[in-house]
């Protein structure tokens, strides 16, 4: 399985990092070794002093597909979740300045939190879902899928042009504004609407 991640999919997040608005989705990958194991803490890696949380809606692919038309994309997933794309921001900025790939800053061990999966039928409209991240009981990120530059089905169409999607693959759909640094002993909780989908401790 692979983790396909989308960058710069929310306008306010693009502004806060002073990035340019892309013409197409920004795509990068994380290996399965980046998945944080259930009930395990997130350990800040020793190569970064500025790891940021980025909360995101996740899509789990349920069938094999390639060159998927947007009008059929809804058939390729039954469940969604919430997760975190942990980012070593200091390392990422260094790599970007040199024109190098981001993977060392995005795909390190434990850098992908995957919450509990819920049926998409729980939601009347997938393009109008509220989600949020709390740090130490204070809300730090909140978003709604209606603010995505590219919606879920559009992302599946775009990504499947380049990668064959396989059963179990996960798409991270991008983060809203409010990303920030985590430090040891932080407690992070993620919610879709009022349902808690993950809770982790930072070490």
VMD Tcl script that draws the C-alpha trace (Angstrom):
set ca {
  {0.00 0.00 0.00}
  {1.08 3.57 -0.56}
  {0.24 6.93 0.95}
  {-0.42 9.59 -1.67}
  {-0.32 13.07 -0.19}
  {-1.67 16.34 -1.58}
  {-0.04 19.65 -0.78}
  {-1.42 23.19 -1.12}
  {-5.10 22.22 -1.32}
  {-6.40 25.00 0.98}
  {-5.91 28.67 0.09}
  {-5.34 29.91 3.64}
  {-2.63 27.30 4.25}
  {-0.91 28.33 1.01}
  {-0.90 31.92 2.32}
  {0.44 31.06 5.77}
  {3.47 29.29 4.29}
  {3.87 32.01 1.63}
  {3.68 29.49 -1.20}
  {2.35 30.04 -4.71}
  {-1.10 28.73 -5.58}
  {-0.49 25.72 -7.85}
  {-2.17 25.13 -11.19}
  {-2.51 21.43 -10.36}
  {-2.47 19.44 -7.11}
  {0.96 19.07 -5.52}
  {1.60 15.34 -5.03}
  {4.17 13.48 -2.94}
  {4.37 9.99 -1.43}
  {5.02 8.50 1.98}
  {6.11 4.86 2.43}
  {4.16 2.48 4.63}
  {6.98 2.75 7.20}
  {5.86 6.32 7.87}
  {2.58 5.09 9.40}
  {2.46 5.66 13.16}
  {1.47 2.38 14.78}
  {-1.77 2.31 16.75}
  {-1.50 3.36 20.40}
  {2.10 4.44 19.90}
  {3.36 7.96 20.71}
  {4.86 10.17 18.05}
  {8.58 10.63 18.66}
  {10.07 13.90 17.43}
  {13.01 12.89 15.21}
  {16.47 14.00 16.25}
  {17.11 15.65 12.87}
  {14.48 18.37 13.34}
  {13.76 21.14 15.82}
  {10.55 22.25 14.15}
  {8.09 19.42 13.45}
  {4.61 20.68 12.49}
  {1.20 19.04 12.67}
  {-0.92 19.09 9.50}
  {-4.38 17.58 9.98}
  {-6.03 16.12 6.88}
  {-9.07 14.21 5.65}
  {-8.06 10.75 4.39}
  {-9.56 8.56 1.67}
  {-9.05 4.77 1.59}
  {-9.13 3.23 -1.89}
  {-11.24 0.06 -2.15}
  {-10.53 -1.16 -5.70}
  {-7.85 -1.06 -8.36}
  {-8.08 1.83 -10.77}
  {-6.17 3.81 -13.38}
  {-7.25 6.90 -15.35}
  {-10.41 7.17 -13.24}
  {-12.95 9.70 -14.49}
  {-14.23 12.06 -11.78}
  {-17.81 10.91 -12.31}
  {-16.78 7.35 -11.36}
  {-14.35 8.27 -8.58}
  {-16.96 7.87 -5.82}
  {-16.99 4.12 -6.52}
  {-13.35 3.79 -5.48}
  {-13.78 4.53 -1.77}
  {-16.29 3.68 0.94}
  {-14.53 5.10 4.00}
  {-12.83 8.30 5.07}
  {-10.79 9.21 8.12}
  {-8.66 11.93 9.63}
  {-4.90 11.93 10.01}
  {-1.77 14.00 10.46}
  {0.97 14.62 7.94}
  {3.84 15.43 10.30}
  {6.38 17.69 8.63}
  {9.92 18.57 9.67}
  {9.47 22.18 8.59}
  {13.06 23.26 9.12}
  {14.33 20.39 6.99}
  {11.62 20.93 4.37}
  {12.54 24.61 4.02}
  {16.20 23.66 3.60}
  {15.35 21.11 0.92}
  {12.99 23.47 -0.91}
  {15.64 26.20 -0.95}
  {17.96 23.78 -2.74}
  {15.28 22.58 -5.15}
  {15.42 19.08 -3.65}
  {12.59 16.60 -2.94}
  {10.73 16.84 0.38}
  {10.63 13.18 1.36}
  {13.13 13.37 4.21}
  {10.94 16.05 5.81}
  {7.61 14.33 5.13}
  {8.12 10.58 4.90}
  {10.21 9.69 7.93}
  {9.17 6.90 10.31}
  {5.98 7.78 12.22}
  {5.20 10.85 10.11}
  {1.71 9.66 9.09}
  {-1.11 9.38 11.62}
  {-4.15 7.44 10.43}
  {-7.33 7.66 12.47}
  {-10.32 5.37 12.74}
  {-12.14 4.77 9.45}
  {-15.81 5.74 9.11}
  {-18.31 5.05 6.34}
  {-18.77 7.91 3.92}
  {-22.50 7.18 4.09}
  {-22.44 8.83 7.54}
  {-22.24 12.18 5.77}
  {-24.91 13.87 3.69}
  {-22.36 15.77 1.62}
  {-18.66 14.85 1.43}
  {-17.95 18.36 0.16}
  {-19.24 19.89 3.39}
  {-17.51 18.10 6.29}
  {-16.09 19.91 9.31}
  {-12.87 18.62 10.85}
  {-10.52 19.85 13.55}
  {-7.34 19.22 15.50}
  {-6.95 19.93 19.20}
  {-3.59 20.35 20.89}
  {-3.70 20.10 24.67}
  {-7.49 20.62 24.56}
  {-7.20 23.82 22.50}
  {-8.32 23.88 18.89}
  {-5.39 24.66 16.58}
  {-6.67 23.66 13.14}
  {-10.15 23.55 11.72}
  {-11.36 23.16 8.19}
  {-14.20 22.14 5.96}
  {-13.94 20.06 2.82}
  {-15.85 22.75 0.91}
  {-12.65 24.83 1.13}
  {-10.58 22.30 -0.81}
  {-9.24 23.65 -4.10}
  {-9.62 20.11 -5.48}
  {-12.37 17.97 -4.00}
  {-11.99 14.26 -3.16}
  {-13.26 12.88 -6.46}
  {-11.15 15.37 -8.42}
  {-8.06 14.24 -6.50}
  {-8.75 10.59 -7.33}
  {-9.11 11.50 -11.01}
  {-5.87 13.48 -10.99}
  {-3.74 11.06 -8.98}
  {-4.88 8.03 -11.00}
  {-3.42 9.58 -14.15}
  {0.03 8.99 -12.70}
  {-0.32 6.10 -10.22}
  {-2.40 2.96 -10.39}
  {-4.56 3.05 -7.27}
  {-4.68 -0.23 -5.39}
  {-6.85 -1.59 -2.61}
  {-5.75 -0.11 0.71}
  {-3.96 2.91 -0.74}
  {-4.63 6.10 1.24}
  {-4.91 9.64 -0.07}
  {-4.08 12.51 2.30}
  {-6.14 15.38 0.89}
  {-4.25 18.41 2.21}
  {-4.31 20.56 5.33}
  {-6.09 23.81 6.20}
  {-4.43 26.79 7.87}
  {-3.19 26.62 11.44}
  {-0.24 24.25 11.14}
  {2.19 24.57 14.01}
  {5.04 23.13 16.01}
  {4.65 20.16 18.34}
  {6.76 19.61 21.44}
  {7.23 16.76 23.88}
  {4.14 15.93 25.99}
  {1.70 17.58 23.58}
  {-1.59 15.68 23.28}
  {-3.23 15.77 19.85}
  {-6.83 14.80 19.13}
  {-8.54 14.82 15.73}
  {-12.25 15.12 15.03}
  {-14.54 14.84 12.03}
  {-17.63 16.78 13.05}
  {-17.98 15.73 16.72}
  {-16.43 12.27 16.43}
  {-12.91 11.71 17.76}
  {-10.91 9.67 15.25}
  {-7.45 9.73 16.80}
  {-5.63 10.70 19.98}
  {-1.84 10.66 20.26}
  {0.91 11.86 22.58}
  {4.12 13.52 21.41}
  {7.41 12.36 22.92}
}
mol new
graphics top color blue
foreach p $ca { graphics top sphere $p radius 0.5 }
foreach p [lrange $ca 0 end-1] q [lrange $ca 1 end] { graphics top cylinder $p $q radius 0.2 }
display resetview
